[in-house]
Amino acid sequence: NTMQYTFNCFASRYWFGAFFKLDLMEWGANTIVSGIVILTELINTAIENLADIVERSGMRKLVKLGTIVRNCAAIVSVIVGGEIFILKIALI
């Protein structure tokens, strides 16, 4: 299940945040990006369920678009998290 995987990733992300003692701005960026990824995951799931009901070729294209948006949000999340945590690791 992708939602369970997503939540597990964010749980580990927040654990690392506590470990590296993130400041307020870093926590804010982490939370906003995490929320965007979860939101796009939920929207993509809704689109997939709607496509299963409707079964039209246009809906299949919409499912592909939803998947692309979800993956873009996940990539942005990795980039932002990488910027935050790589800097913290480099300072140790």
C-alpha positions, 0 to 999 in steps of 0.5 A: 500500500503506497499510503502506508509506505508514505506514512512510514517515510514521513515517520522516519523523516520526523524522527530524523528531524528530532534527532538533528534538532531542526529549527522552526523553518526546517520543521515548517518546510518539512511539514508543508512538503509532507502535507503536499505529498499526502494530499497528492497521494489522496487525490491520485487515489480518488482519481483511480477509484473514479476511473475504475467506476467510469472506465473511459479512456479519458479517465485513464489519461487522468489517472496517468496525470494524477500519478505524474503529479504525485511522483513530482510531489514526492521528488520535491519532498526528497529534494527539500528533505535532502537539503535539510538533512544533508546540511545537518549531517555535514555539520556533525 
